[in-house]
Amino acid sequence: MDKNITPAHPQASDARPVLEGPDIARVLTRIAHEIVERAKGADDVVLLGIPTRGVFLAQRLAAKLEQITDRGVPVGSLDITMYRDDLRMHPPRALARTEIPGDGIDGRLVVLVDDVLFSGRTIRAALDALNDIGRPRAVQLAVLVDRGHRELPIRADYVGKNLPTSLRETVKVQLAEEDGRDTVLLGAKPAAQ
């Protein structure tokens, strides 16, 4: 979600894959084990994905956590659209749904899940949205890719892949649920029209 200020994405011709399906599965398994280790189990963990691809990643993490702990982990989504600081700079967009599972988030460990961490502005918006919903015991962040270039003091607790990039590059995550395949592509940002 927090990839670029502009919606430009790499085209298939100039983009190169940096993670493929098996790599994505492997890093999600590692992140799930790290969550269990750090939380000393997953009893009070709630996963909230940031739409769109963060929701699919949160669902995959929940399945992996259940395999590890033999217990279901609540998973939901957190729509941050109305909390974004760039809302007036973009055309109107459809609102996603915020779905808070089970008993809510009060007193729980909430793990926010997103596909790409870039400037940190999406996560700042997610923290604002979360503040309006309840009061978690703690909030952690899991991302598939951290591409650097932070504009805010935000750091991921769980990172699938650190991917140093230039501001002239784009990172595009594709997931089977939305795009028909699992891959992370790195490409050149298209020249301004």
ChimeraX commands (.cxc) that place a marker at each C-alpha (Angstrom):
marker #1 position 0.00,0.00,0.00 radius 0.5
marker #1 position 2.72,2.51,0.95 radius 0.5
marker #1 position 4.72,2.16,-2.27 radius 0.5
marker #1 position 4.70,5.47,-4.12 radius 0.5
marker #1 position 3.05,8.85,-4.09 radius 0.5
marker #1 position 2.06,8.24,-7.71 radius 0.5
marker #1 position 0.21,5.09,-8.77 radius 0.5
marker #1 position 2.86,4.16,-11.33 radius 0.5
marker #1 position 4.03,0.55,-11.24 radius 0.5
marker #1 position 6.72,-1.29,-13.12 radius 0.5
marker #1 position 5.71,-2.75,-16.44 radius 0.5
marker #1 position 6.44,-6.41,-17.06 radius 0.5
marker #1 position 9.11,-5.52,-19.66 radius 0.5
marker #1 position 11.36,-3.46,-17.37 radius 0.5
marker #1 position 10.62,-5.09,-14.01 radius 0.5
marker #1 position 12.61,-7.90,-12.51 radius 0.5
marker #1 position 11.31,-10.29,-9.87 radius 0.5
marker #1 position 12.99,-10.03,-6.48 radius 0.5
marker #1 position 10.67,-12.51,-4.73 radius 0.5
marker #1 position 8.66,-15.32,-6.30 radius 0.5
marker #1 position 5.86,-17.48,-4.87 radius 0.5
marker #1 position 8.04,-19.94,-2.91 radius 0.5
marker #1 position 10.12,-17.04,-1.51 radius 0.5
marker #1 position 6.97,-15.26,-0.33 radius 0.5
marker #1 position 5.70,-18.44,1.35 radius 0.5
marker #1 position 9.08,-18.90,3.06 radius 0.5
marker #1 position 9.27,-15.36,4.43 radius 0.5
marker #1 position 5.69,-15.52,5.70 radius 0.5
marker #1 position 6.53,-18.75,7.53 radius 0.5
marker #1 position 9.58,-17.04,9.07 radius 0.5
marker #1 position 7.52,-14.00,10.10 radius 0.5
marker #1 position 4.88,-16.25,11.68 radius 0.5
marker #1 position 7.58,-18.02,13.74 radius 0.5
marker #1 position 9.03,-14.64,14.77 radius 0.5
marker #1 position 5.60,-13.43,15.92 radius 0.5
marker #1 position 5.09,-16.57,18.03 radius 0.5
marker #1 position 8.57,-16.26,19.52 radius 0.5
marker #1 position 8.28,-12.56,20.33 radius 0.5
marker #1 position 4.70,-12.81,21.65 radius 0.5
marker #1 position 5.47,-16.05,23.56 radius 0.5
marker #1 position 2.61,-17.73,21.72 radius 0.5
marker #1 position -0.23,-16.16,19.83 radius 0.5
marker #1 position -2.98,-16.15,22.45 radius 0.5
marker #1 position -3.68,-12.42,22.38 radius 0.5
marker #1 position -2.49,-11.66,18.81 radius 0.5
marker #1 position -4.84,-9.99,16.34 radius 0.5
marker #1 position -3.73,-9.53,12.72 radius 0.5
marker #1 position -5.08,-6.51,10.83 radius 0.5
marker #1 position -4.24,-6.25,7.14 radius 0.5
marker #1 position -4.13,-2.92,5.36 radius 0.5
marker #1 position -6.17,-3.21,2.14 radius 0.5
marker #1 position -5.67,-4.50,-0.41 radius 0.5
marker #1 position -2.69,-6.85,-0.39 radius 0.5
marker #1 position -2.02,-6.47,3.32 radius 0.5
marker #1 position -5.33,-8.20,4.00 radius 0.5
marker #1 position -4.32,-11.23,1.92 radius 0.5
marker #1 position -0.92,-11.35,3.62 radius 0.5
marker #1 position -2.61,-11.15,7.06 radius 0.5
marker #1 position -4.87,-14.07,6.11 radius 0.5
marker #1 position -1.87,-16.12,5.00 radius 0.5
marker #1 position -0.02,-15.26,8.23 radius 0.5
marker #1 position -3.06,-16.28,10.28 radius 0.5
marker #1 position -3.08,-19.69,8.55 radius 0.5
marker #1 position 0.63,-20.15,9.25 radius 0.5
marker #1 position 0.19,-19.09,12.90 radius 0.5
marker #1 position -2.60,-21.63,13.26 radius 0.5
marker #1 position -0.32,-24.35,11.86 radius 0.5
marker #1 position 2.38,-23.41,14.37 radius 0.5
marker #1 position 0.19,-22.96,17.47 radius 0.5
marker #1 position -2.80,-25.22,16.71 radius 0.5
marker #1 position -5.03,-22.23,17.54 radius 0.5
marker #1 position -6.93,-19.85,15.32 radius 0.5
marker #1 position -5.66,-16.28,15.25 radius 0.5
marker #1 position -8.20,-13.49,14.70 radius 0.5
marker #1 position -7.61,-11.67,11.41 radius 0.5
marker #1 position -9.31,-8.61,10.00 radius 0.5
marker #1 position -8.74,-5.51,7.92 radius 0.5
marker #1 position -8.13,-1.85,8.68 radius 0.5
marker #1 position -9.22,0.73,6.10 radius 0.5
marker #1 position -7.00,3.80,6.36 radius 0.5
marker #1 position -8.41,5.76,3.42 radius 0.5
marker #1 position -9.95,8.60,5.42 radius 0.5
marker #1 position -6.84,8.90,7.62 radius 0.5
marker #1 position -4.37,9.46,4.77 radius 0.5
marker #1 position -2.60,12.83,4.64 radius 0.5
marker #1 position -2.58,12.76,0.82 radius 0.5
marker #1 position -6.33,12.25,0.36 radius 0.5
marker #1 position -6.88,15.61,-1.38 radius 0.5
marker #1 position -3.94,14.99,-3.73 radius 0.5
marker #1 position -5.55,11.92,-5.35 radius 0.5
marker #1 position -8.84,11.28,-7.10 radius 0.5
marker #1 position -11.63,9.87,-4.93 radius 0.5
marker #1 position -11.17,6.20,-4.13 radius 0.5
marker #1 position -13.53,3.53,-2.96 radius 0.5
marker #1 position -13.52,2.88,0.75 radius 0.5
marker #1 position -12.40,-0.57,1.82 radius 0.5
marker #1 position -13.94,-2.22,4.83 radius 0.5
marker #1 position -12.59,-2.21,8.33 radius 0.5
marker #1 position -13.33,-5.57,9.91 radius 0.5
marker #1 position -12.26,-6.03,13.51 radius 0.5
marker #1 position -12.46,-9.71,14.48 radius 0.5
marker #1 position -13.92,-11.29,17.58 radius 0.5
marker #1 position -13.56,-9.44,20.85 radius 0.5
marker #1 position -11.94,-6.36,19.32 radius 0.5
marker #1 position -8.44,-5.07,19.95 radius 0.5
marker #1 position -8.53,-3.69,23.49 radius 0.5
marker #1 position -5.68,-5.15,25.53 radius 0.5
marker #1 position -4.51,-7.30,22.61 radius 0.5
marker #1 position -1.29,-7.37,20.60 radius 0.5
marker #1 position -2.24,-5.99,17.19 radius 0.5
marker #1 position 0.05,-6.83,14.29 radius 0.5
marker #1 position -0.56,-4.52,11.34 radius 0.5
marker #1 position 0.25,-6.25,8.04 radius 0.5
marker #1 position 1.10,-4.48,4.78 radius 0.5
marker #1 position 2.85,-5.38,1.55 radius 0.5
marker #1 position 5.44,-2.59,1.18 radius 0.5
marker #1 position 6.85,-0.14,3.70 radius 0.5
marker #1 position 8.11,3.03,2.02 radius 0.5
marker #1 position 7.62,6.53,3.46 radius 0.5
marker #1 position 5.77,5.35,6.58 radius 0.5
marker #1 position 2.71,7.52,5.87 radius 0.5
marker #1 position 0.37,4.57,5.36 radius 0.5
marker #1 position 1.38,3.14,8.73 radius 0.5
marker #1 position 0.92,6.53,10.41 radius 0.5
marker #1 position -2.61,6.60,8.97 radius 0.5
marker #1 position -3.17,3.03,10.22 radius 0.5
marker #1 position -2.10,4.02,13.73 radius 0.5
marker #1 position -4.57,6.94,13.63 radius 0.5
marker #1 position -7.36,4.63,12.45 radius 0.5
marker #1 position -6.48,2.08,15.13 radius 0.5
marker #1 position -6.65,4.78,17.79 radius 0.5
marker #1 position -10.29,5.43,16.85 radius 0.5
marker #1 position -11.19,1.74,17.19 radius 0.5
marker #1 position -9.71,0.79,20.54 radius 0.5
marker #1 position -6.70,0.57,22.79 radius 0.5
marker #1 position -4.41,-2.37,22.04 radius 0.5
marker #1 position -1.80,-3.52,24.56 radius 0.5
marker #1 position 0.84,-3.09,21.84 radius 0.5
marker #1 position 1.03,-2.58,18.09 radius 0.5
marker #1 position 3.61,-4.23,15.85 radius 0.5
marker #1 position 4.17,-4.04,12.11 radius 0.5
marker #1 position 4.81,-6.87,9.64 radius 0.5
marker #1 position 5.65,-6.08,6.02 radius 0.5
marker #1 position 6.57,-8.24,3.07 radius 0.5
marker #1 position 9.06,-5.67,1.71 radius 0.5
marker #1 position 10.82,-2.71,3.33 radius 0.5
marker #1 position 12.16,-0.53,0.54 radius 0.5
marker #1 position 13.54,2.28,2.71 radius 0.5
marker #1 position 13.12,6.05,2.16 radius 0.5
marker #1 position 11.25,6.70,5.40 radius 0.5
marker #1 position 9.72,10.15,5.89 radius 0.5
marker #1 position 8.43,9.35,9.37 radius 0.5
marker #1 position 10.08,7.55,12.31 radius 0.5
marker #1 position 8.40,4.20,11.63 radius 0.5
marker #1 position 10.10,0.81,11.64 radius 0.5
marker #1 position 8.75,-2.65,10.90 radius 0.5
marker #1 position 9.02,-5.33,13.58 radius 0.5
marker #1 position 8.88,-8.15,11.02 radius 0.5
marker #1 position 10.28,-7.79,7.49 radius 0.5
marker #1 position 10.12,-10.37,4.74 radius 0.5
marker #1 position 12.80,-8.70,2.63 radius 0.5
marker #1 position 14.79,-5.50,2.99 radius 0.5
marker #1 position 15.04,-4.14,-0.53 radius 0.5
marker #1 position 17.20,-1.03,-0.91 radius 0.5
marker #1 position 15.74,1.03,-3.74 radius 0.5
marker #1 position 16.21,4.30,-5.52 radius 0.5
marker #1 position 13.40,6.85,-5.64 radius 0.5
marker #1 position 13.50,6.27,-9.40 radius 0.5
marker #1 position 12.37,2.67,-8.86 radius 0.5
marker #1 position 9.00,1.15,-8.07 radius 0.5
marker #1 position 8.13,-1.96,-6.11 radius 0.5
marker #1 position 5.02,-3.89,-7.17 radius 0.5
marker #1 position 3.68,-6.74,-5.08 radius 0.5
marker #1 position 1.40,-9.18,-6.86 radius 0.5
marker #1 position -0.55,-11.79,-4.91 radius 0.5
marker #1 position -2.57,-14.67,-6.31 radius 0.5
marker #1 position -5.77,-13.53,-4.58 radius 0.5
marker #1 position -5.72,-10.18,-6.41 radius 0.5
marker #1 position -3.33,-10.56,-9.34 radius 0.5
marker #1 position -3.33,-14.26,-10.20 radius 0.5
marker #1 position 0.30,-14.85,-9.17 radius 0.5
marker #1 position 2.73,-14.28,-6.30 radius 0.5
marker #1 position 5.71,-12.08,-7.06 radius 0.5
marker #1 position 7.48,-8.88,-6.03 radius 0.5
marker #1 position 8.75,-6.83,-8.97 radius 0.5
marker #1 position 11.35,-4.09,-8.94 radius 0.5
marker #1 position 11.39,-1.75,-11.92 radius 0.5
marker #1 position 12.15,1.75,-13.14 radius 0.5
marker #1 position 9.56,4.44,-12.53 radius 0.5
marker #1 position 8.04,5.49,-15.89 radius 0.5
marker #1 position 9.11,8.91,-17.17 radius 0.5
marker #1 position 6.63,11.73,-16.50 radius 0.5
marker #1 position 4.15,12.18,-19.32 radius 0.5
marker link #1:1,2 radius 0.2
marker link #1:2,3 radius 0.2
marker link #1:3,4 radius 0.2
marker link #1:4,5 radius 0.2
marker link #1:5,6 radius 0.2
marker link #1:6,7 radius 0.2
marker link #1:7,8 radius 0.2
marker link #1:8,9 radius 0.2
marker link #1:9,10 radius 0.2
marker link #1:10,11 radius 0.2
marker link #1:11,12 radius 0.2
marker link #1:12,13 radius 0.2
marker link #1:13,14 radius 0.2
marker link #1:14,15 radius 0.2
marker link #1:15,16 radius 0.2
marker link #1:16,17 radius 0.2
marker link #1:17,18 radius 0.2
marker link #1:18,19 radius 0.2
marker link #1:19,20 radius 0.2
marker link #1:20,21 radius 0.2
marker link #1:21,22 radius 0.2
marker link #1:22,23 radius 0.2
marker link #1:23,24 radius 0.2
marker link #1:24,25 radius 0.2
marker link #1:25,26 radius 0.2
marker link #1:26,27 radius 0.2
marker link #1:27,28 radius 0.2
marker link #1:28,29 radius 0.2
marker link #1:29,30 radius 0.2
marker link #1:30,31 radius 0.2
marker link #1:31,32 radius 0.2
marker link #1:32,33 radius 0.2
marker link #1:33,34 radius 0.2
marker link #1:34,35 radius 0.2
marker link #1:35,36 radius 0.2
marker link #1:36,37 radius 0.2
marker link #1:37,38 radius 0.2
marker link #1:38,39 radius 0.2
marker link #1:39,40 radius 0.2
marker link #1:40,41 radius 0.2
marker link #1:41,42 radius 0.2
marker link #1:42,43 radius 0.2
marker link #1:43,44 radius 0.2
marker link #1:44,45 radius 0.2
marker link #1:45,46 radius 0.2
marker link #1:46,47 radius 0.2
marker link #1:47,48 radius 0.2
marker link #1:48,49 radius 0.2
marker link #1:49,50 radius 0.2
marker link #1:50,51 radius 0.2
marker link #1:51,52 radius 0.2
marker link #1:52,53 radius 0.2
marker link #1:53,54 radius 0.2
marker link #1:54,55 radius 0.2
marker link #1:55,56 radius 0.2
marker link #1:56,57 radius 0.2
marker link #1:57,58 radius 0.2
marker link #1:58,59 radius 0.2
marker link #1:59,60 radius 0.2
marker link #1:60,61 radius 0.2
marker link #1:61,62 radius 0.2
marker link #1:62,63 radius 0.2
marker link #1:63,64 radius 0.2
marker link #1:64,65 radius 0.2
marker link #1:65,66 radius 0.2
marker link #1:66,67 radius 0.2
marker link #1:67,68 radius 0.2
marker link #1:68,69 radius 0.2
marker link #1:69,70 radius 0.2
marker link #1:70,71 radius 0.2
marker link #1:71,72 radius 0.2
marker link #1:72,73 radius 0.2
marker link #1:73,74 radius 0.2
marker link #1:74,75 radius 0.2
marker link #1:75,76 radius 0.2
marker link #1:76,77 radius 0.2
marker link #1:77,78 radius 0.2
marker link #1:78,79 radius 0.2
marker link #1:79,80 radius 0.2
marker link #1:80,81 radius 0.2
marker link #1:81,82 radius 0.2
marker link #1:82,83 radius 0.2
marker link #1:83,84 radius 0.2
marker link #1:84,85 radius 0.2
marker link #1:85,86 radius 0.2
marker link #1:86,87 radius 0.2
marker link #1:87,88 radius 0.2
marker link #1:88,89 radius 0.2
marker link #1:89,90 radius 0.2
marker link #1:90,91 radius 0.2
marker link #1:91,92 radius 0.2
marker link #1:92,93 radius 0.2
marker link #1:93,94 radius 0.2
marker link #1:94,95 radius 0.2
marker link #1:95,96 radius 0.2
marker link #1:96,97 radius 0.2
marker link #1:97,98 radius 0.2
marker link #1:98,99 radius 0.2
marker link #1:99,100 radius 0.2
marker link #1:100,101 radius 0.2
marker link #1:101,102 radius 0.2
marker link #1:102,103 radius 0.2
marker link #1:103,104 radius 0.2
marker link #1:104,105 radius 0.2
marker link #1:105,106 radius 0.2
marker link #1:106,107 radius 0.2
marker link #1:107,108 radius 0.2
marker link #1:108,109 radius 0.2
marker link #1:109,110 radius 0.2
marker link #1:110,111 radius 0.2
marker link #1:111,112 radius 0.2
marker link #1:112,113 radius 0.2
marker link #1:113,114 radius 0.2
marker link #1:114,115 radius 0.2
marker link #1:115,116 radius 0.2
marker link #1:116,117 radius 0.2
marker link #1:117,118 radius 0.2
marker link #1:118,119 radius 0.2
marker link #1:119,120 radius 0.2
marker link #1:120,121 radius 0.2
marker link #1:121,122 radius 0.2
marker link #1:122,123 radius 0.2
marker link #1:123,124 radius 0.2
marker link #1:124,125 radius 0.2
marker link #1:125,126 radius 0.2
marker link #1:126,127 radius 0.2
marker link #1:127,128 radius 0.2
marker link #1:128,129 radius 0.2
marker link #1:129,130 radius 0.2
marker link #1:130,131 radius 0.2
marker link #1:131,132 radius 0.2
marker link #1:132,133 radius 0.2
marker link #1:133,134 radius 0.2
marker link #1:134,135 radius 0.2
marker link #1:135,136 radius 0.2
marker link #1:136,137 radius 0.2
marker link #1:137,138 radius 0.2
marker link #1:138,139 radius 0.2
marker link #1:139,140 radius 0.2
marker link #1:140,141 radius 0.2
marker link #1:141,142 radius 0.2
marker link #1:142,143 radius 0.2
marker link #1:143,144 radius 0.2
marker link #1:144,145 radius 0.2
marker link #1:145,146 radius 0.2
marker link #1:146,147 radius 0.2
marker link #1:147,148 radius 0.2
marker link #1:148,149 radius 0.2
marker link #1:149,150 radius 0.2
marker link #1:150,151 radius 0.2
marker link #1:151,152 radius 0.2
marker link #1:152,153 radius 0.2
marker link #1:153,154 radius 0.2
marker link #1:154,155 radius 0.2
marker link #1:155,156 radius 0.2
marker link #1:156,157 radius 0.2
marker link #1:157,158 radius 0.2
marker link #1:158,159 radius 0.2
marker link #1:159,160 radius 0.2
marker link #1:160,161 radius 0.2
marker link #1:161,162 radius 0.2
marker link #1:162,163 radius 0.2
marker link #1:163,164 radius 0.2
marker link #1:164,165 radius 0.2
marker link #1:165,166 radius 0.2
marker link #1:166,167 radius 0.2
marker link #1:167,168 radius 0.2
marker link #1:168,169 radius 0.2
marker link #1:169,170 radius 0.2
marker link #1:170,171 radius 0.2
marker link #1:171,172 radius 0.2
marker link #1:172,173 radius 0.2
marker link #1:173,174 radius 0.2
marker link #1:174,175 radius 0.2
marker link #1:175,176 radius 0.2
marker link #1:176,177 radius 0.2
marker link #1:177,178 radius 0.2
marker link #1:178,179 radius 0.2
marker link #1:179,180 radius 0.2
marker link #1:180,181 radius 0.2
marker link #1:181,182 radius 0.2
marker link #1:182,183 radius 0.2
marker link #1:183,184 radius 0.2
marker link #1:184,185 radius 0.2
marker link #1:185,186 radius 0.2
marker link #1:186,187 radius 0.2
marker link #1:187,188 radius 0.2
marker link #1:188,189 radius 0.2
marker link #1:189,190 radius 0.2
marker link #1:190,191 radius 0.2
marker link #1:191,192 radius 0.2
marker link #1:192,193 radius 0.2
view
